[in-house]
């Protein structure tokens, strides 16, 4: 509210239940903006902020309690308890929203709203504004300006509070434990979905009932597919296995990738490629610190990857020229990270006024360089073909540098082989 101009109003709708198939619905997951502002995780609700309103600035519209509905679907908070439990100044049944909100909007100079996020609700908001504009009552004035709410709200979400950081440490720990369990579980002859099941099981045991995104488990050349989701192939002896998976806990995400040998031992060629990616990740993490820009970790990773590819004979020429020509993109075609928080690809601008954003304490980013040598790369020695490697950690920017939240999953070659050998 401190960012809003005087005589303004902000309207934030919740997520709605969505149909999976027939009359079966997906498990409800609250919209991240709504959860951030309210902590209220029920569907079909609307949060309204009106700075300076005499009868209360924070208003919630939510479902009323109904004994028959609760018998089928479980408890509903209801307006009265929403005020008690969530600190709302005022709360009303959502069924009354069309009668109440136009009166709250009327006379306001600005309306802050995330236009385009929910098309159905966009129409409802526009309908309220039009009803004021067409009101024959003398003096009825609709807002003179719509302001995109995200430019303010998403800037706030980019900087994590102490409580948010505590939650993100917890979800990182849950995810770390699950990845270590996978390292101890994998064997040639297993199917990728068995490792996916192990991840889901370990997440759930710690209270993380959902993944932050569909888990990627790619054995062999499947690891070369960046967003591989089938997870239905047999893992063969000699394969590297790429696992990209993160838990979601209290709506916050982790995002971790590790790559390891199915049989517990890296071959010489696998180790050579893996070490290039690890060197790139370590250089990129070192570049995550206050004062550096968002793109510096990527530049550091690209430099190490290009040096490594030249050393193996997969690229030829001057390092600086190869980087300028983006020759590395044949084998490394994505950026080195993204913001992390309530969404796995979290909100927040990467550039400000055309310049790369400067890291500041409280930001959380992933660092995830990789190499993907397609089986179709006929100009590459056969020992490198069909190998995909990515190493990803979650990194908090601190005052003095950074904290790697997911450092508990082994990534040095000796550490990986040691953990896998301990249960052989």
C-alpha positions in Angstrom: 0.0 0.0 0.0 2.9 2.3 0.6 3.8 2.1 -3.1 0.2 3.0 -4.2 -0.8 6.5 -4.9 -3.4 8.3 -2.7 -7.1 7.6 -3.4 -6.4 4.3 -5.2 -7.5 0.7 -4.9 -5.9 -2.6 -5.7 -7.8 -5.8 -6.6 -6.2 -9.2 -6.5 -8.2 -12.4 -7.5 -7.3 -15.8 -6.2 -6.8 -18.9 -8.4 -9.8 -21.0 -9.2 -10.4 -24.8 -9.3 -9.5 -26.2 -12.7 -11.0 -29.4 -14.3 -8.6 -32.2 -14.9 -11.1 -34.4 -16.8 -14.8 -35.1 -16.6 -15.9 -33.9 -13.1 -12.4 -34.5 -11.6 -10.5 -31.3 -10.5 -6.8 -30.7 -10.2 -5.5 -30.3 -6.6 -5.9 -26.6 -5.9 -2.8 -24.4 -5.8 -3.2 -20.8 -4.9 -2.1 -18.0 -7.3 1.4 -16.9 -6.1 0.5 -13.2 -5.9 -2.6 -13.9 -3.8 -0.7 -16.2 -1.5 2.1 -13.7 -1.1 -0.3 -11.0 0.1 -2.8 -13.0 2.1 -1.7 -16.5 3.0 -5.3 -17.4 2.3 -5.3 -20.6 0.2 -8.9 -21.1 -0.8 -10.2 -20.7 -4.3 -12.7 -18.1 -5.7 -11.6 -15.3 -3.4 -10.7 -11.7 -4.0 -8.4 -9.5 -2.0 -8.8 -5.7 -2.0 -6.5 -3.0 -0.7 -7.7 0.5 -0.1 -5.1 2.7 1.6 -6.7 5.1 4.0 -10.2 3.5 4.0 -11.8 4.5 7.3 -13.6 1.1 7.8 -10.5 -1.0 7.0 -7.9 -1.1 4.3 -7.5 -4.9 3.7 -10.7 -6.6 2.6 -11.4 -10.2 1.6 -14.2 -11.7 -0.4 -14.4 -15.4 0.1 -16.8 -18.4 0.1 -19.4 -18.6 2.9 -19.5 -21.6 5.2 -22.1 -24.2 4.1 -22.6 -27.4 6.1 -23.6 -29.5 3.1 -20.6 -28.2 1.0 -18.2 -28.8 3.9 -19.5 -32.3 4.3 -18.4 -33.1 0.7 -15.3 -30.9 0.3 -14.1 -30.1 3.8 -13.9 -27.0 6.0 -14.3 -23.5 4.6 -12.9 -20.5 6.5 -15.8 -18.1 5.8 -15.7 -14.3 6.1 -15.9 -14.1 9.9 -13.1 -16.4 10.6 -11.0 -14.9 7.8 -10.9 -11.7 9.8 -9.9 -13.5 12.9 -7.3 -15.8 11.4 -5.8 -13.8 8.6 -5.9 -10.2 10.0 -8.4 -8.9 7.5 -10.0 -5.5 8.4 -13.2 -6.6 6.7 -14.5 -9.6 4.9 -17.6 -10.4 2.9 -19.2 -13.4 1.0 -17.8 -13.5 -2.5 -21.4 -13.8 -3.7 -21.9 -10.2 -2.7 -18.9 -8.9 -4.6 -20.9 -7.3 -7.5 -22.9 -5.3 -5.0 -20.0 -4.1 -3.0 -16.9 -3.6 -5.2 -18.3 -0.9 -7.6 -18.9 1.3 -4.5 -15.3 0.7 -3.4 -14.0 1.6 -6.8 -16.1 4.7 -7.4 -14.2 7.9 -7.1 -10.8 6.3 -7.0 -8.2 7.9 -9.3 -6.2 4.7 -9.9 -7.1 1.0 -10.0 -4.1 -1.4 -9.5 -4.9 -4.8 -11.1 -3.0 -7.6 -12.9 -4.7 -7.3 -16.3 -4.3 -10.3 -18.5 -3.6 -12.9 -15.8 -7.2 -14.1 -15.6 -9.3 -13.2 -18.6 -12.6 -14.1 -17.0 -11.9 -11.8 -14.0 -10.7 -9.0 -16.4 -14.2 -8.9 -17.8 -15.7 -8.7 -14.3 -13.4 -5.8 -13.3 -14.2 -3.9 -16.6 -17.9 -4.5 -15.9 -17.6 -2.9 -12.5 -15.9 0.1 -14.0 -18.4 0.4 -16.8 -21.3 0.2 -14.3 -19.9 3.3 -12.6 -19.3 5.1 -15.9 -22.9 4.5 -17.0 -24.4 5.3 -13.6 -26.8 8.2 -13.9 -26.1 9.3 -10.4 -24.6 12.8 -10.4 -20.9 12.7 -9.5 -20.3 9.0 -10.1 -16.7 8.7 -11.3 -14.8 5.6 -12.5 -11.1 5.3 -12.0 -9.2 7.5 -14.4 -6.3 5.0 -14.8 -5.6 1.3 -14.7 -2.1 0.5 -13.3 -0.5 -2.9 -13.9 -0.2 -4.3 -10.4 2.7 -6.7 -11.2 5.3 -3.9 -11.7 5.0 -3.2 -8.0 4.0 -6.5 -6.5 6.6 -8.6 -8.4 9.4 -6.2 -7.4 8.4 -6.9 -3.7 8.4 -10.7 -4.3 11.9 -10.5 -5.8 13.4 -9.7 -2.4 12.8 -12.4 0.1 12.0 -11.7 3.8 13.7 -13.5 6.6 10.6 -15.8 6.9 10.6 -16.5 3.2 14.3 -17.4 3.3 13.6 -19.8 6.2 10.9 -21.5 4.2 13.2 -21.7 1.2 16.0 -23.2 3.3 13.5 -25.9 4.4 12.3 -26.7 0.9 15.9 -26.8 -0.2 16.7 -29.3 2.6 13.7 -31.5 1.6 14.8 -31.5 -2.0 18.4 -32.2 -1.0 17.4 -35.2 1.0 15.3 -36.6 -1.9 18.2 -36.2 -4.4 20.6 -38.0 -2.1 18.1 -40.8 -1.8 18.0 -41.1 -5.6 21.8 -41.4 -5.7 21.5 -44.3 -3.2 18.6 -45.9 -5.1 19.5 -45.8 -8.8 20.6 -49.0 -10.5 20.9 -50.1 -14.2 17.8 -51.8 -15.2 15.5 -49.5 -13.3 13.0 -47.3 -15.2 13.2 -43.5 -15.0 9.7 -43.3 -13.4 11.0 -45.4 -10.4 13.4 -42.5 -9.6 10.6 -40.0 -10.2 8.5 -42.0 -7.6 11.4 -42.0 -5.1 11.6 -38.2 -5.4 7.8 -37.8 -4.9 7.9 -40.2 -1.9 10.7 -38.4 -0.2 9.1 -35.0 -0.8 5.8 -36.2 0.7 7.5 -37.7 3.8 8.7 -34.2 4.7 5.3 -32.5 4.1 6.0 -31.3 0.5 2.9 -32.8 -1.1 3.6 -31.3 -4.5 6.6 -30.9 -6.8 7.4 -27.4 -7.8 7.3 -28.6 -11.4 7.1 -31.9 -13.2 10.3 -33.9 -12.3 12.7 -34.6 -15.1 14.5 -38.0 -15.0 16.5 -38.6 -18.2 18.8 -41.6 -18.7 21.3 -41.7 -21.5 20.4 -39.5 -24.5 17.1 -38.5 -22.9 19.2 -36.1 -20.8 19.8 -34.1 -24.0 16.1 -33.1 -24.1 16.0 -30.0 -21.9 12.4 -30.5 -20.7 12.2 -34.2 -20.9 9.1 -35.4 -19.1 8.2 -38.9 -20.4 10.4 -40.6 -17.7 9.4 -44.0 -19.1 12.7 -45.5 -20.4 14.9 -48.1 -18.9 18.2 -46.8 -17.4 21.1 -48.8 -18.9 24.4 -49.7 -17.6 26.9 -47.0 -18.7 24.2 -44.3 -18.9 24.5 -40.9 -17.2 21.2 -40.0 -15.5 20.0 -36.4 -15.3 17.5 -35.6 -12.5 16.0 -32.2 -12.4 13.5 -32.0 -9.5 12.4 -29.7 -6.7 9.8 -29.9 -4.0 7.2 -27.2 -3.2 6.7 -26.5 0.5 4.4 -23.8 1.8 4.1 -22.7 -1.8 7.8 -22.0 -2.2 9.9 -23.9 -4.8 13.3 -25.6 -4.9 14.9 -26.4 -8.3 17.9 -28.8 -8.3 19.6 -30.8 -11.0 22.2 -33.5 -10.6 23.8 -35.8 -13.2 25.4 -39.1 -12.2 26.4 -42.5 -13.6 23.7 -45.2 -13.3 26.4 -47.8 -12.4 28.1 -45.6 -9.9 31.3 -44.8 -11.9 31.9 -42.1 -14.5 33.7 -43.2 -17.6 36.7 -41.1 -18.7 34.8 -39.3 -21.4 31.8 -38.7 -19.1 34.0 -37.4 -16.3 35.7 -35.0 -18.8 32.4 -33.4 -19.9 31.0 -33.4 -16.3 34.1 -31.6 -15.0 33.6 -28.8 -17.6 30.0 -28.3 -16.4 31.1 -28.3 -12.7 33.9 -25.8 -13.4 31.3 -23.6 -15.1 28.9 -23.9 -12.3 31.5 -23.0 -9.6 32.6 -20.0 -11.6 29.0 -18.9 -12.0 28.2 -19.3 -8.3 31.3 -17.2 -7.4 29.9 -14.4 -9.6 26.6 -14.3 -7.6 27.2 -11.4 -5.1 26.0 -7.9 -4.4 27.2 -5.4 -7.0 27.6 -7.9 -9.8 25.0 -8.0 -12.5 22.5 -10.8 -13.4 24.4 -11.7 -16.6 27.8 -12.1 -15.0 27.3 -15.7 -13.8 26.2 -16.6 -17.3 29.3 -15.0 -18.8 31.5 -16.9 -16.3 29.8 -20.2 -17.1 30.1 -19.6 -20.9 33.8 -18.8 -20.5 34.5 -22.0 -18.6 32.4 -24.2 -21.0 34.1 -22.7 -24.1 37.5 -23.4 -22.6 36.5 -26.9 -21.8 35.1 -27.7 -25.2 38.2 -26.4 -26.9 40.4 -28.6 -24.6 38.4 -31.7 -25.7 38.5 -30.7 -29.3 34.8 -30.2 -29.6 35.4 -26.5 -30.5 38.4 -25.0 -32.4 39.7 -21.5 -32.4 40.3 -18.5 -30.2 38.3 -18.5 -26.9 37.1 -14.9 -27.1 36.1 -15.2 -30.8 34.2 -18.4 -30.1 32.3 -16.8 -27.3 31.5 -13.7 -29.4 30.3 -16.0 -32.2 28.2 -18.0 -29.6 29.8 -21.2 -30.9 29.1 -22.9 -27.5 25.3 -22.8 -28.2 25.6 -26.0 -30.2 26.1 -27.7 -26.9 24.9 -25.2 -24.3 21.8 -23.4 -25.5 20.1 -21.9 -22.4 20.8 -19.2 -19.8 22.6 -20.1 -16.6 19.8 -19.4 -14.2 16.5 -17.8 -13.2 14.8 -16.2 -10.2 13.3 -18.6 -7.6 10.6 -18.2 -5.0 6.9 -18.8 -5.0 7.2 -19.8 -8.7 10.0 -22.0 -9.9 10.6 -19.4 -12.6 9.9 -16.6 -10.3 8.8 -13.0 -11.0 11.2 -10.1 -11.2 12.9 -8.2 -14.0 16.3 -9.4 -15.3 17.0 -6.0 -16.9 16.2 -2.5 -15.6 16.2 0.4 -18.0 17.9 -1.8 -20.6 20.8 -2.8 -18.3 21.3 -6.1 -16.6 20.0 -6.1 -13.0 22.4 -5.8 -10.1 22.3 -8.5 -7.5 21.1 -7.4 -4.1 20.8 -9.3 -0.8 17.5 -11.3 -0.5 17.4 -12.3 -4.1 17.4 -16.1 -4.9 18.5 -17.5 -8.2 19.3 -20.8 -9.7 22.7 -21.5 -11.3 22.4 -24.3 -13.8 25.0 -24.6 -16.7 24.9 -27.7 -18.8 26.2 -29.5 -21.9 24.0 -31.5 -24.3 25.8 -33.5 -27.0 23.1 -34.8 -29.3 23.4 -38.4 -30.6 23.1 -36.8 -34.1 26.4 -34.8 -33.7 28.4 -36.9 -36.3 31.4 -34.5 -36.1 31.9 -35.3 -32.4 33.8 -38.4 -31.1 31.3 -41.2 -30.4 32.3 -41.4 -26.7 30.7 -37.9 -26.2 27.5 -38.4 -28.2 24.2 -38.8 -26.5 25.4 -37.3 -23.2 23.5 -34.6 -21.4 24.8 -33.0 -18.2 23.3 -30.2 -16.0 24.3 -29.2 -12.5 21.9 -26.8 -10.7 21.8 -25.3 -7.3 19.7 -22.6 -5.5 21.7 -19.6 -4.5 20.7 -16.8 -2.1 22.4 -13.4 -2.4 23.7 -12.3 1.0 25.4 -9.1 2.1 28.8 -10.7 1.9 28.3 -12.9 -1.2 26.0 -15.9 -1.5 24.7 -19.0 0.3 24.1 -22.1 -1.7 20.9 -23.5 -0.2 21.2 -26.9 -1.9 24.9 -27.7 -1.4 24.0 -30.9 0.5 23.7 -32.9 -2.7 27.1 -34.2 -3.8 28.4 -32.8 -7.1 32.1 -33.4 -7.0 32.9 -36.7 -8.9 34.6 -38.4 -6.0 31.7 -37.4 -3.6 29.1 -38.8 -6.1 30.9 -42.1 -6.6 31.5 -42.4 -2.8 27.8 -42.0 -2.0 26.7 -44.4 -4.7 29.3 -47.0 -3.6 28.2 -46.8 0.0 25.0 -48.7 -0.7 26.4 -51.0 -3.5 
